[in-house]
Amino acid sequence: MDDKISSDPLLQPFRLKHLHLRNRVISTAHAPAYAEDGHPKDRYRLYHEEKAKGGLALTMIGGSTNVAPDSPSVFGQLYAGDDSIIPWFEKLTAGVKSHGAAVMCQITHMGRRTGWDTGDWLPVIGPSGRREQAHRSMPKTAEYMDLERIAWEFAEGARRCQDGGFDGIEILSHSHLLGQFLSPLVNDREDDYGGSLENRLRLTFEVLDAVRSKVGPDFVVGMRITGDELSTGGLTADECVEIAKRLAQSEQVDFLNILAGAPYDDLGLAGWVPPMGVPSARDLKVAGRIRSAVDLPIFHAGGINDLATARYALQEGMVDMIGMTRAHIADPYLVKKISIRQEDRIRSCVGLGYCVDRVNQGKDAVCGQNAVTGREGFLSHRLPQAAKKKTIVVVGGGPCGLETTRLAAAAGHNVHLFEASDRLGGQLALASKGTVRRQMESVLDWLVQEVTHSPATLYLSTYSEAEDIKALRPDLVVLATGGWPSEPDCPGGDLTVSSWDVLGGNVRVSGDVLLWDMLGDQPAAVTADYMSDHSAQLVFATPDTRPLTELGPTTQSVALKNLYEREVSFIPNTEVQRIERDGNRKAVTLLNTLTGATWRQVFDHVVFETGCKPMDDLYFDLVGQSSNAGQLDLRKFARGIVEFPSAHSDSGFALVRLGDAVASRNLHAALFDANRLVQGLQV
C-alpha cells in the first residue's frame, strides 16, 4: 500500500469497544423498503452484503426497525417485535460478516411518526397529543403503563438483535418516540416525563436500563440523537450537548450518531436527507461540537456524499466514523475504489432524491443513477466477461445508450455507438439547467467518462440509417434514440414552445410566461427554475391538484420553495383550452378542470412540458429486417433474462429498443432497461 493510501483518513481502522472496524466509512441505518413480512430476506441481505464486498467498515441495517405493535412499519421497515425475525437476522449477519464488515441494527418506537390505519390499526402514541404534519396522525398521550411496556419492547428487540448475530444496535431517538419526549416542540406534559430536561430524558434512561438488562454490558449499544433541532421552540444546540453529556456519563451508551433538524414536515425531511438544492454537510459542525464535549465515539448520519468533505470531517476531528449512506446506494464499491486508487471511477451520489422519495411514496428504494442497487438477486454491479462476444450497435447517446454501451463494452462485446448530435448526453444535458438540479451534470459526466474510456467505437454527429447499421454486420442493434416533445393537442398549439427549446437555448423567453405542465415531474421544475432565473414573470399551470405532483416529499418541497421564492404563481386544476394571437402576444383560454369555468389571460410566451413521444422511425425501418421483429420475451426480461423470439430466421441481427424510444419514462427506467438487456445477454 502506498503512502497516500495508507495515510488516507477514510481508510484508518477504528476500535469501537471490542469491535475492530477496518476503516472509517459506514452506511447508516435507513429503510430501503425491501422488507418482506417485516423480515430481512434475500433482497435485503444481498443489498447489504454488496456494500460489505465493496469494503466499508460497518453497515447498519434496519432503519426504523420497529419493536412494538403500536409502531407500525409504514415505510416497509423491519419488525423486531417477535422472535420470527431471528433466523433472518442470523442469515444476514453471517453474510455481511463473511465479507469483512461489521453489522448493526437500528431499533426504534416511532411514536407519532407513523400511521394508525395500517398494521394492527392501533392508535399511534406520543408524549402528548400534538400531531405531526408529515405523518398526520393524532397521537394518544402515552400513559405510565404504556411507557413501561415500551421500555420492555425495546429490551426484547435488542435481545433479538443480539441473538441474531449483530455486532451491536443503535437506538433511534431523533424525531422518534424518545426524541419526541425530549423535544419541547412535541412534549407538553406536566408530569415526571415533561418539563425539565431531566424529566424529558427519563424515558430514554428507562429504555437504556431495560436494554442493558437484556444484552449485558459488553454488547455495543449506540444512540442516534439530534445535535440541534434548528427550529424555534425546539431543542437547542446547548440542550443537545447537555443530553449527550448525560448519556456519556450514564456509561450505558458506546457511541452517539449525530444529525440535526426536525423532520416533522416535508421541508424538514429534506434538510435531514438533503436532495439537490439543499446545502450538504449541514450538520458536521453540530456533530463536532458534541464530539468536543463528550468522551464517546461520534458517528455522523447527515448526508455526506463526497470524499473531500468526508476526509475533512475526519481530519478536523468532527467525527470518528463518517456515514456515506446514499453514496453507497450510488456505488457500493466506493471504499474499494479508494483503496485501489480508482476514485475517478466512483459513481458519486448527487442527491437525486429518488431513493428516499420513493420510500416516502410507499415504494421500494432504487437509485436514480444505479439500477443494480437493490436488485443484486438478478443483476450484478461487476459484470463478468461475456462467454460469447457479440457485435452490438447502439443508436442514441443519451443515458440509455450510454449505459448500454458502457456495460456491453465492459463485458467484452464489440460495441459501436452512434449519436446524431456533436455531444453525448441526450436529455441529461437539459436536466442540469437552472440552479436546483445543476448537479445532474455529474451523472452525465460519469457516464460519458466511462464510455469515452471504454473500447467502444463512437460516432458523433452521425445520423445512422439502416444501411449504415447493417454494414457493421451486428448481432444486436439497440435503439436508444429517445424521443421528442409532442406539440399540445389544442387549438393554437403551434403557438407554443417546448421546455426543450427553452432549456436548450433555442428560444429565449421573457416577460409574462405561462408554463403548462402536463407531466408533474422534474422537467417542469427545472424549466420553471431556469426561466425564473432569466427574469420571466412566470405562471405555472397544471391539470393536477397540486404542482409537481409526481415528486416525492423532499424534492417537491425544495423545488416548490425555490419557485415560491422566485415569485412563481401556481394555478392547479387548470387546462389550456385555446391559444390565439393577440398582436405579438398570446391570448390563452384557461379551463378549471373541476368547475368547467373558463377565463382568458394574455402572455408573451406559452411553454409546454408534455414528456416525449418516441423517436422510432429507424426502429420501424429495421424491424422487418430483424430476426426477432424487435421483440423480447417480456416475462423473462423483467427477471433480467434476454430471449429473442424468432420471427425472421433468415436475418442475422436481433433488434431492441429501450428507454424513451419505447415510451416516455425517466432516467432510472432507461438505465434499468440497459442493465437488464446487457446483463441478460450473459445469462
C-alpha positions as CSV (number, residue, x, y, z in Angstrom):
1,M,0.0,0.0,0.0
2,D,1.5,3.4,-1.0
3,D,1.9,6.3,1.4
4,K,-1.1,8.2,0.0
5,I,-3.4,5.3,0.6
6,S,-2.0,4.3,4.0
7,S,-2.4,7.9,5.3
8,D,-6.0,8.4,3.9
9,P,-8.2,9.3,6.9
10,L,-11.0,7.4,5.4
11,L,-9.0,4.1,5.4
12,Q,-7.7,4.2,9.0
13,P,-9.0,1.5,11.3
14,F,-11.0,2.3,14.4
15,R,-11.8,0.4,17.6
16,L,-15.3,0.6,19.0
17,K,-15.3,-1.1,22.4
18,H,-14.2,-4.6,21.5
19,L,-15.1,-4.2,17.8
20,H,-12.4,-3.7,15.2
21,L,-13.6,-1.6,12.2
22,R,-11.4,-1.8,9.2
23,N,-11.9,1.9,8.1
24,R,-13.9,5.0,9.0
25,V,-16.7,4.6,6.4
26,I,-20.2,3.4,7.4
27,S,-23.6,3.0,5.8
28,T,-26.0,4.3,8.4
29,A,-29.4,2.8,9.2
30,H,-32.1,3.6,6.6
31,A,-35.3,1.8,5.3
32,P,-35.0,0.8,1.7
33,A,-38.4,-0.9,1.9
34,Y,-37.0,-4.3,1.0
35,A,-38.6,-6.0,4.0
36,E,-40.8,-8.9,3.3
37,D,-43.4,-9.6,6.1
38,G,-41.2,-7.4,8.3
39,H,-38.2,-9.6,7.8
40,P,-34.8,-9.0,6.0
41,K,-35.0,-11.8,3.4
42,D,-32.7,-12.3,0.5
43,R,-33.2,-9.0,-1.3
44,Y,-32.5,-7.1,1.9
45,R,-29.4,-9.3,2.7
46,L,-27.9,-9.1,-0.7
47,Y,-28.2,-5.3,-0.7
48,H,-26.1,-5.1,2.5
49,E,-23.7,-7.8,1.5
50,E,-22.8,-5.9,-1.6
51,K,-21.6,-2.9,0.4
52,A,-19.6,-5.3,2.6
53,K,-18.0,-6.7,-0.5
54,G,-17.3,-3.1,-1.5
55,G,-15.1,-2.5,1.5
56,L,-16.9,-0.4,4.1
57,A,-16.3,-0.9,7.8
58,L,-19.8,-1.1,9.1
59,T,-23.3,-1.3,7.6
60,M,-26.3,-0.6,9.8
61,I,-29.4,-2.3,8.7
62,G,-33.0,-1.8,9.7
63,G,-33.6,1.9,9.6
64,S,-36.6,2.3,11.9
65,T,-36.8,-1.3,12.9
66,N,-39.9,-1.3,15.0
67,V,-40.2,-3.2,18.3
68,A,-43.9,-2.7,19.2
69,P,-47.3,-3.3,17.6
70,D,-48.3,0.4,18.1
71,S,-45.3,1.4,16.0
72,P,-46.3,0.0,12.6
73,S,-43.9,-0.1,9.6
74,V,-45.5,2.3,7.2
75,F,-42.3,2.5,5.0
76,G,-41.5,-1.1,4.6
77,Q,-39.4,-1.3,7.7
78,L,-38.3,-4.4,9.6
79,Y,-40.4,-5.6,12.6
80,A,-38.4,-7.0,15.5
81,G,-41.4,-7.3,17.8
82,D,-41.3,-11.1,17.9
83,D,-38.8,-13.9,17.5
84,S,-39.7,-14.9,14.0
85,I,-37.1,-12.4,12.7
86,I,-34.1,-14.0,14.4
87,P,-33.4,-16.7,11.7
88,W,-33.4,-13.9,9.0
89,F,-31.1,-11.8,11.2
90,E,-28.7,-14.7,11.5
91,K,-28.5,-15.3,7.8
92,L,-28.0,-11.6,7.1
93,T,-25.3,-11.0,9.7
94,A,-23.4,-14.1,8.7
95,G,-23.5,-12.9,5.1
96,V,-22.2,-9.4,5.8
97,K,-19.5,-10.6,8.2
98,S,-18.2,-13.1,5.6
99,H,-17.1,-10.1,3.6
100,G,-15.2,-8.5,6.5
101,A,-17.6,-5.8,7.6
102,A,-19.3,-5.3,10.9
103,V,-23.1,-5.1,11.0
104,M,-25.5,-3.5,13.4
105,C,-29.3,-3.0,13.6
106,Q,-31.2,0.2,14.5
107,I,-34.3,-0.3,16.7
108,T,-37.0,2.2,17.5
109,H,-40.5,3.1,18.5
110,M,-41.7,5.7,16.1
111,G,-44.2,7.3,18.4
112,R,-46.4,9.7,16.5
113,R,-44.2,9.5,13.4
114,T,-46.2,6.7,11.7
115,G,-49.8,5.9,10.7
116,W,-52.7,4.3,12.6
117,D,-54.5,3.0,9.5
118,T,-52.1,0.1,8.8
119,G,-50.7,-2.9,10.6
120,D,-52.9,-3.7,13.5
121,W,-54.9,-0.4,13.3
122,L,-53.8,0.7,16.7
123,P,-53.6,4.4,17.8
124,V,-50.2,6.0,17.4
125,I,-48.7,7.2,20.6
126,G,-46.7,10.3,21.7
127,P,-45.6,12.2,24.7
128,S,-48.7,14.5,24.2
129,G,-51.5,14.9,21.6
130,R,-49.6,17.1,19.2
131,R,-50.0,16.0,15.6
132,E,-47.0,15.8,13.2
133,Q,-47.6,17.4,9.9
134,A,-45.6,14.9,7.9
135,H,-47.4,11.8,9.2
136,R,-50.6,13.4,10.1
137,S,-51.9,11.1,12.9
138,M,-53.4,12.4,16.1
139,P,-51.4,10.5,18.8
140,K,-52.7,9.1,22.0
141,T,-50.9,10.7,25.0
142,A,-48.8,7.9,26.5
143,E,-49.8,6.6,29.9
144,Y,-47.3,5.3,32.5
145,M,-48.1,1.7,31.7
146,D,-47.5,2.4,28.0
147,L,-44.0,3.7,28.8
148,E,-43.2,0.7,31.0
149,R,-44.3,-1.7,28.2
150,I,-42.4,0.3,25.5
151,A,-39.1,0.0,27.6
152,W,-39.7,-3.8,27.8
153,E,-40.3,-3.9,24.0
154,F,-37.0,-2.1,23.3
155,A,-35.2,-4.6,25.5
156,E,-36.8,-7.6,23.8
157,G,-35.9,-6.0,20.4
158,A,-32.3,-5.6,21.5
159,R,-32.2,-9.2,22.7
160,R,-33.4,-10.4,19.3
161,C,-30.7,-8.4,17.6
162,Q,-28.1,-9.9,19.8
163,D,-29.4,-13.4,19.2
164,G,-29.4,-12.7,15.5
165,G,-25.7,-12.2,15.4
166,F,-25.4,-8.4,15.2
167,D,-22.2,-6.6,16.5
168,G,-24.4,-4.0,18.2
169,I,-27.5,-1.9,17.9
170,E,-28.4,1.7,17.5
171,I,-31.4,3.0,19.4
172,L,-33.1,5.8,17.4
173,S,-34.0,8.8,19.4
174,H,-34.0,11.6,16.9
175,S,-37.6,12.6,15.9
176,H,-39.0,9.2,17.0
177,L,-40.6,8.5,20.4
178,L,-37.6,9.0,22.6
179,G,-36.7,12.2,20.7
180,Q,-40.3,13.4,20.9
181,F,-40.2,13.1,24.7
182,L,-37.0,15.2,24.6
183,S,-38.4,17.9,22.3
184,P,-40.3,20.9,23.6
185,L,-41.9,21.1,20.2
186,V,-43.7,17.9,20.9
187,N,-43.7,17.2,24.7
188,D,-46.0,19.5,26.7
189,R,-46.5,17.0,29.6
190,E,-46.6,18.3,33.2
191,D,-45.8,15.0,34.9
192,D,-42.5,13.2,35.6
193,Y,-41.9,12.9,31.8
194,G,-42.3,16.5,30.9
195,G,-41.0,20.0,31.7
196,S,-37.4,19.8,32.8
197,L,-34.6,18.2,30.8
198,E,-34.2,15.6,33.5
199,N,-37.9,14.6,33.2
200,R,-37.8,14.6,29.4
201,L,-34.8,12.3,29.5
202,R,-36.5,9.9,31.9
203,L,-37.9,7.5,29.3
204,T,-34.6,7.4,27.4
205,F,-32.8,6.1,30.5
206,E,-35.5,3.7,31.4
207,V,-35.2,2.2,27.9
208,L,-31.4,2.1,28.2
209,D,-31.6,0.4,31.6
210,A,-34.1,-2.2,30.2
211,V,-31.9,-2.9,27.1
212,R,-28.7,-3.3,29.2
213,S,-30.5,-5.7,31.5
214,K,-31.2,-7.9,28.5
215,V,-28.0,-7.7,26.4
216,G,-25.4,-7.2,29.1
217,P,-22.5,-4.7,29.4
218,D,-20.4,-6.0,26.5
219,F,-22.8,-5.7,23.6
220,V,-22.3,-2.5,21.6
221,V,-25.3,-0.1,22.2
222,G,-25.3,3.3,20.5
223,M,-27.9,6.0,20.1
224,R,-28.8,8.3,17.2
225,I,-29.7,11.8,18.6
226,T,-30.2,15.3,17.3
227,G,-27.5,17.9,17.9
228,D,-29.8,20.8,17.3
229,E,-33.4,20.8,16.2
230,L,-32.8,24.1,14.3
231,S,-36.4,25.1,15.0
232,T,-37.9,27.9,17.1
233,G,-39.0,26.3,20.3
234,G,-37.2,23.1,19.7
235,L,-34.1,21.5,21.3
236,T,-31.2,24.0,21.1
237,A,-27.6,23.1,20.5
238,D,-26.8,23.7,24.1
239,E,-29.5,21.4,25.3
240,C,-28.4,18.7,22.9
241,V,-24.8,19.0,24.2
242,E,-26.1,18.5,27.7
243,I,-28.1,15.5,26.6
244,A,-25.0,14.0,25.0
245,K,-23.0,14.6,28.3
246,R,-25.7,12.9,30.4
247,L,-25.8,9.9,28.0
248,A,-22.0,9.6,28.2
249,Q,-22.0,9.9,32.0
250,S,-24.5,7.1,32.3
251,E,-22.0,4.6,30.8
252,Q,-24.9,2.9,29.1
253,V,-24.0,4.1,25.6
254,D,-21.0,3.2,23.5
255,F,-21.4,5.7,20.6
256,L,-23.6,8.6,19.5
257,N,-24.7,9.2,16.0
258,I,-25.4,12.8,15.4
259,L,-27.6,14.7,12.9
260,A,-29.7,17.9,13.2
261,G,-33.0,19.3,12.3
262,A,-36.7,18.4,12.9
263,P,-38.1,16.4,10.1
264,Y,-41.7,17.0,11.1
265,D,-42.7,18.3,7.7
266,D,-41.5,17.8,4.1
267,L,-39.0,20.6,4.2
268,G,-37.7,19.4,7.5
269,L,-37.2,15.9,6.0
270,A,-35.4,17.5,3.0
271,G,-32.9,19.1,5.5
272,W,-32.4,15.8,7.1
273,V,-31.9,13.8,3.9
274,P,-30.8,16.5,1.6
275,P,-31.6,16.4,-2.1
276,M,-30.1,18.7,-4.7
277,G,-30.8,22.3,-3.9
278,V,-30.1,21.9,-0.2
279,P,-26.6,22.6,1.3
280,S,-24.7,19.3,2.1
281,A,-22.8,18.6,5.2
282,R,-25.0,21.0,7.2
283,D,-24.7,19.0,10.4
284,L,-21.0,18.5,10.6
285,K,-20.3,21.4,12.9
286,V,-23.1,20.2,15.1
287,A,-21.5,16.8,15.4
288,G,-18.1,18.4,16.0
289,R,-19.5,20.4,18.9
290,I,-20.7,17.2,20.6
291,R,-17.5,15.3,19.9
292,S,-15.6,18.0,21.7
293,A,-17.9,17.8,24.7
294,V,-18.1,14.1,25.4
295,D,-15.6,11.2,25.6
296,L,-17.6,8.9,23.2
297,P,-17.1,7.9,19.6
298,I,-19.2,10.1,17.4
299,F,-20.8,9.0,14.1
300,H,-22.5,11.2,11.6
301,A,-25.6,10.4,9.6
302,G,-26.2,13.7,7.8
303,G,-25.8,13.2,4.1
304,I,-22.1,13.2,3.2
305,N,-21.7,12.2,-0.5
306,D,-18.3,13.5,-1.5
307,L,-14.9,12.2,-0.4
308,A,-13.4,15.6,0.2
309,T,-16.0,16.5,2.8
310,A,-15.8,13.1,4.4
311,R,-12.0,13.4,4.7
312,Y,-12.3,16.9,6.1
313,A,-14.7,15.8,8.8
314,L,-12.3,13.1,10.0
315,Q,-9.1,15.2,9.7
316,E,-10.7,18.1,11.7
317,G,-11.9,15.8,14.4
318,M,-15.6,16.5,13.9
319,V,-16.5,12.8,13.9
320,D,-14.8,9.4,14.3
321,M,-16.9,7.5,11.7
322,I,-18.5,9.1,8.7
323,G,-21.8,8.0,7.3
324,M,-21.9,7.8,3.5
325,T,-25.2,6.0,3.1
326,R,-26.7,7.3,-0.2
327,A,-23.2,7.4,-1.6
328,H,-23.1,3.6,-1.2
329,I,-26.5,3.3,-2.8
330,A,-25.0,5.0,-5.8
331,D,-21.8,3.0,-5.7
332,P,-21.4,0.2,-3.1
333,Y,-17.8,-0.3,-4.1
334,L,-16.8,3.2,-3.1
335,V,-14.3,2.2,-0.4
336,K,-12.7,-0.5,-2.6
337,K,-12.2,2.1,-5.4
338,I,-10.5,4.4,-3.0
339,S,-8.1,1.7,-1.8
340,I,-7.1,0.7,-5.3
341,R,-6.7,4.3,-6.4
342,Q,-9.7,4.5,-8.7
343,E,-11.5,7.4,-7.1
344,D,-12.3,8.8,-10.5
345,R,-14.3,5.7,-11.3
346,I,-16.7,6.2,-8.3
347,R,-20.2,6.9,-9.4
348,S,-20.9,9.7,-7.0
349,C,-24.3,10.4,-5.4
350,V,-25.6,13.8,-6.5
351,G,-28.7,13.9,-4.3
352,L,-31.3,13.0,-6.9
353,G,-33.6,12.1,-4.0
354,Y,-35.2,9.3,-6.0
355,C,-34.3,6.7,-3.3
356,V,-35.8,8.4,-0.3
357,D,-38.7,9.9,-2.1
358,R,-39.8,6.5,-3.4
359,V,-39.8,5.2,0.1
360,N,-41.9,8.1,1.3
361,Q,-44.3,7.4,-1.6
362,G,-44.8,3.8,-0.4
363,K,-42.4,2.2,-3.0
364,D,-39.1,0.5,-2.7
365,A,-35.8,2.5,-2.8
366,V,-33.9,2.4,-6.0
367,C,-31.1,4.7,-7.0
368,G,-31.8,7.2,-9.8
369,Q,-28.5,6.5,-11.4
370,N,-27.6,3.0,-10.4
371,A,-30.2,0.5,-11.5
372,V,-28.5,-2.5,-9.9
373,T,-28.7,-1.4,-6.3
374,G,-31.5,-3.3,-4.5
375,R,-31.6,-5.8,-7.4
376,E,-28.5,-7.8,-6.6
377,G,-30.5,-11.0,-6.8
378,F,-30.5,-10.9,-10.6
379,L,-28.2,-8.0,-11.6
380,S,-24.5,-7.5,-10.9
381,H,-22.5,-4.4,-10.0
382,R,-19.5,-6.1,-11.7
383,L,-20.1,-7.8,-15.0
384,P,-18.2,-10.9,-15.9
385,Q,-16.7,-11.2,-19.4
386,A,-19.1,-12.5,-21.9
387,A,-18.6,-16.1,-22.9
388,K,-19.6,-15.3,-26.5
389,K,-18.5,-11.9,-27.9
390,K,-21.1,-10.1,-29.9
391,T,-21.0,-7.1,-32.3
392,I,-23.5,-4.6,-30.8
393,V,-24.7,-1.4,-32.5
394,V,-26.2,1.2,-30.1
395,V,-28.0,4.2,-31.6
396,G,-28.5,7.1,-29.3
397,G,-26.1,8.8,-26.9
398,G,-28.5,9.6,-24.1
399,P,-28.4,7.9,-20.7
400,C,-29.9,4.6,-22.0
401,G,-27.5,4.4,-24.9
402,L,-24.5,5.4,-22.8
403,E,-25.3,2.8,-20.1
404,T,-25.8,0.1,-22.7
405,T,-22.5,1.0,-24.3
406,R,-20.7,1.1,-21.0
407,L,-21.9,-2.2,-19.9
408,A,-21.6,-4.0,-23.2
409,A,-18.0,-2.8,-23.7
410,A,-17.1,-3.8,-20.1
411,A,-18.4,-7.3,-20.8
412,G,-16.1,-7.5,-23.8
413,H,-18.5,-7.1,-26.6
414,N,-17.6,-5.2,-29.8
415,V,-19.7,-2.0,-29.4
416,H,-20.4,0.8,-31.9
417,L,-22.3,3.9,-30.6
418,F,-24.0,6.3,-33.0
419,E,-25.1,9.8,-31.8
420,A,-26.7,12.3,-34.2
421,S,-25.5,15.4,-32.2
422,D,-22.0,16.6,-31.6
423,R,-22.1,15.6,-27.9
424,L,-23.3,12.8,-25.7
425,G,-26.0,13.1,-23.1
426,G,-29.4,13.5,-24.6
427,Q,-32.0,14.8,-22.2
428,L,-29.4,14.7,-19.3
429,A,-27.8,17.8,-20.9
430,L,-31.1,19.6,-20.4
431,A,-31.8,18.2,-16.9
432,S,-29.0,20.2,-15.3
433,K,-30.2,23.6,-16.3
434,G,-31.3,26.2,-13.7
435,T,-29.9,26.2,-10.1
436,V,-31.6,23.5,-8.0
437,R,-30.8,20.4,-10.2
438,R,-27.4,21.6,-11.5
439,Q,-25.6,18.5,-10.1
440,M,-27.3,16.4,-12.7
441,E,-24.2,17.3,-14.8
442,S,-22.2,14.9,-12.7
443,V,-24.5,12.0,-13.7
444,L,-23.8,12.8,-17.3
445,D,-20.1,13.4,-16.8
446,W,-19.7,10.0,-15.2
447,L,-21.5,8.1,-18.0
448,V,-19.6,10.0,-20.7
449,Q,-16.3,9.4,-18.9
450,E,-16.9,5.7,-18.6
451,V,-17.9,5.3,-22.3
452,T,-15.1,7.5,-23.6
453,H,-12.5,5.4,-21.8
454,S,-14.1,2.1,-22.9
455,P,-13.0,0.3,-26.1
456,A,-16.4,1.1,-27.7
457,T,-16.2,2.9,-31.1
458,L,-18.1,6.3,-31.0
459,Y,-19.6,8.1,-34.0
460,L,-20.7,11.6,-33.1
461,S,-22.6,14.0,-35.4
462,T,-23.7,10.9,-37.3
463,Y,-27.3,10.2,-38.4
464,S,-27.3,6.4,-38.7
465,E,-29.5,4.8,-41.3
466,A,-30.5,1.2,-41.8
467,E,-27.8,0.5,-44.3
468,D,-25.0,2.1,-42.2
469,I,-26.0,-0.3,-39.3
470,K,-26.3,-3.4,-41.4
471,A,-22.8,-2.7,-42.9
472,L,-21.3,-3.4,-39.5
473,R,-22.8,-6.9,-39.5
474,P,-24.2,-6.6,-36.0
475,D,-25.5,-9.5,-33.8
476,L,-27.7,-7.0,-31.9
477,V,-29.0,-3.5,-32.7
478,V,-30.1,-1.4,-29.7
479,L,-32.2,1.7,-30.4
480,A,-31.9,4.1,-27.6
481,T,-33.0,7.1,-29.7
482,G,-35.1,8.7,-27.0
483,G,-38.0,10.9,-28.1
484,W,-39.1,14.4,-29.0
485,P,-41.6,16.7,-27.2
486,S,-45.1,16.5,-28.8
487,E,-47.0,19.7,-29.6
488,P,-50.0,20.2,-27.3
489,D,-53.3,18.9,-28.7
490,C,-55.3,22.1,-28.6
491,P,-56.3,24.9,-31.0
492,G,-53.2,27.2,-31.3
493,G,-50.8,24.5,-30.1
494,D,-48.4,25.7,-32.8
495,L,-48.0,29.0,-31.0
496,T,-46.2,27.3,-28.1
497,V,-42.6,26.4,-27.5
498,S,-41.4,23.3,-25.7
499,S,-39.4,23.1,-22.5
500,W,-36.6,21.5,-24.6
501,D,-36.3,24.6,-26.8
502,V,-36.1,26.8,-23.7
503,L,-33.6,24.7,-21.8
504,G,-31.5,24.0,-25.0
505,G,-31.2,27.8,-25.7
506,N,-33.1,27.6,-29.0
507,V,-35.7,30.1,-27.7
508,R,-35.3,32.9,-25.3
509,V,-38.4,33.8,-23.2
510,S,-39.0,36.9,-21.1
511,G,-41.9,39.0,-19.9
512,D,-45.2,37.2,-18.9
513,V,-44.8,33.4,-19.5
514,L,-47.2,30.6,-19.0
515,L,-45.6,27.2,-18.3
516,W,-48.1,24.5,-19.0
517,D,-47.1,21.3,-17.2
518,M,-48.9,18.1,-18.1
519,L,-46.3,15.8,-16.5
520,G,-45.9,16.9,-12.9
521,D,-42.3,15.8,-12.7
522,Q,-38.7,17.2,-12.6
523,P,-38.7,18.5,-16.2
524,A,-41.2,21.2,-15.4
525,A,-39.5,22.1,-12.1
526,V,-36.2,22.5,-14.0
527,T,-37.8,24.6,-16.7
528,A,-39.5,26.8,-14.2
529,D,-36.3,27.3,-12.3
530,Y,-34.4,28.1,-15.4
531,M,-37.0,30.6,-16.8
532,S,-37.5,32.4,-13.4
533,D,-33.7,32.8,-13.3
534,H,-33.9,34.6,-16.6
535,S,-36.3,37.3,-15.4
536,A,-39.5,35.8,-16.8
537,Q,-42.7,36.6,-14.9
538,L,-43.9,33.1,-14.6
539,V,-47.3,31.4,-14.2
540,F,-47.2,27.6,-13.7
541,A,-50.4,25.8,-14.8
542,T,-51.1,22.1,-14.2
543,P,-54.2,20.0,-14.5
544,D,-53.2,18.2,-11.3
545,T,-54.5,19.2,-7.9
546,R,-51.0,20.4,-6.9
547,P,-47.9,21.3,-8.9
548,L,-45.1,18.7,-9.4
549,T,-47.4,16.0,-8.0
550,E,-45.1,13.2,-9.2
551,L,-42.2,14.3,-7.0
552,G,-41.7,12.9,-3.5
553,P,-41.7,15.0,-0.4
554,T,-38.0,16.0,-0.3
555,T,-37.5,17.0,-3.9
556,Q,-41.0,18.5,-4.2
557,S,-40.7,20.7,-1.1
558,V,-37.2,22.0,-2.2
559,A,-38.4,22.7,-5.8
560,L,-41.5,24.5,-4.7
561,K,-39.7,26.5,-2.0
562,N,-37.3,27.7,-4.7
563,L,-40.1,28.6,-7.1
564,Y,-42.1,30.4,-4.4
565,E,-39.0,32.4,-3.5
566,R,-38.8,33.5,-7.2
567,E,-42.4,34.6,-7.1
568,V,-43.7,32.0,-9.5
569,S,-47.5,31.9,-9.5
570,F,-49.3,28.5,-9.5
571,I,-52.7,27.6,-10.9
572,P,-53.6,23.9,-10.3
573,N,-56.6,22.1,-11.7
574,T,-56.1,24.1,-14.9
575,E,-56.1,23.1,-18.6
576,V,-55.2,25.2,-21.6
577,Q,-58.2,25.2,-23.9
578,R,-57.2,27.5,-26.7
579,I,-54.3,29.8,-27.7
580,E,-54.7,32.7,-30.1
581,R,-52.5,35.5,-31.3
582,D,-53.0,38.9,-29.6
583,G,-50.7,41.2,-31.5
584,N,-47.2,40.0,-30.6
585,R,-48.6,38.1,-27.6
586,K,-50.7,35.0,-27.0
587,A,-54.2,35.1,-25.6
588,V,-54.8,31.8,-23.7
589,T,-58.2,30.5,-22.7
590,L,-57.8,28.5,-19.4
591,L,-60.2,25.9,-18.0
592,N,-60.8,24.9,-14.4
593,T,-60.9,21.1,-14.6
594,L,-63.2,20.8,-11.6
595,T,-65.8,23.6,-12.2
596,G,-65.6,23.9,-16.0
597,A,-65.2,27.7,-15.6
598,T,-63.0,29.4,-18.3
599,W,-61.1,32.7,-18.3
600,R,-58.7,34.5,-20.7
601,Q,-55.2,35.6,-19.9
602,V,-52.5,37.1,-22.1
603,F,-48.9,36.1,-22.1
604,D,-45.8,36.8,-24.1
605,H,-44.9,33.1,-24.4
606,V,-46.5,29.7,-23.7
607,V,-44.1,26.9,-22.8
608,F,-45.3,23.4,-22.5
609,E,-44.0,20.2,-20.9
610,T,-45.7,17.0,-22.0
611,G,-43.0,14.4,-21.8
612,C,-41.9,13.0,-25.1
613,K,-43.1,10.8,-27.9
614,P,-40.7,8.0,-29.1
615,M,-38.3,8.8,-31.9
616,D,-38.9,5.4,-33.6
617,D,-38.6,5.9,-37.4
618,L,-35.3,4.0,-37.5
619,Y,-36.8,1.2,-35.4
620,F,-39.6,0.7,-37.9
621,D,-37.2,0.8,-40.8
622,L,-35.3,-2.1,-39.2
623,V,-38.0,-4.1,-37.5
624,G,-38.9,-6.1,-40.6
625,Q,-35.3,-7.0,-41.3
626,S,-34.5,-8.2,-37.7
627,S,-34.6,-11.8,-36.6
628,N,-37.0,-11.1,-33.7
629,A,-39.2,-8.4,-35.2
630,G,-38.0,-6.1,-32.5
631,Q,-39.5,-8.2,-29.7
632,L,-38.3,-9.5,-26.3
633,D,-39.8,-12.2,-24.1
634,L,-41.0,-9.6,-21.5
635,R,-41.7,-12.1,-18.7
636,K,-38.1,-13.2,-18.8
637,F,-36.7,-9.6,-19.5
638,A,-38.4,-8.5,-16.3
639,R,-36.2,-11.0,-14.4
640,G,-33.1,-10.0,-16.2
641,I,-33.1,-12.8,-18.8
642,V,-32.9,-11.9,-22.5
643,E,-34.6,-14.2,-25.0
644,F,-35.5,-13.1,-28.5
645,P,-38.5,-14.8,-30.1
646,S,-37.7,-16.0,-33.6
647,A,-39.7,-14.1,-36.3
648,H,-37.5,-13.9,-39.3
649,S,-34.9,-16.7,-39.2
650,D,-33.1,-15.6,-42.3
651,S,-31.9,-12.4,-40.8
652,G,-28.7,-12.0,-38.8
653,F,-29.4,-9.4,-36.2
654,A,-31.7,-9.0,-33.2
655,L,-33.3,-5.6,-32.7
656,V,-34.3,-4.0,-29.4
657,R,-35.5,-0.5,-28.5
658,L,-35.1,0.8,-24.9
659,G,-35.9,3.8,-22.7
660,D,-37.8,6.7,-24.1
661,A,-37.6,5.2,-27.6
662,V,-40.4,2.9,-26.3
663,A,-42.4,5.3,-24.1
664,S,-41.7,8.5,-22.0
665,R,-40.4,7.4,-18.6
666,N,-37.4,8.6,-16.6
667,L,-33.6,8.3,-16.1
668,H,-33.8,5.2,-13.8
669,A,-36.1,3.4,-16.2
670,A,-33.7,4.0,-19.1
671,L,-30.7,2.7,-17.0
672,F,-32.7,-0.3,-15.8
673,D,-33.6,-1.2,-19.3
674,A,-29.9,-1.1,-20.3
675,N,-28.8,-3.3,-17.4
676,R,-31.5,-5.9,-18.0
677,L,-30.6,-6.1,-21.6
678,V,-26.8,-6.3,-21.4
679,Q,-26.7,-8.4,-18.2
680,G,-29.4,-10.6,-19.6
681,L,-27.3,-11.4,-22.6
682,Q,-24.8,-13.0,-20.2
683,V,-27.4,-15.5,-18.8
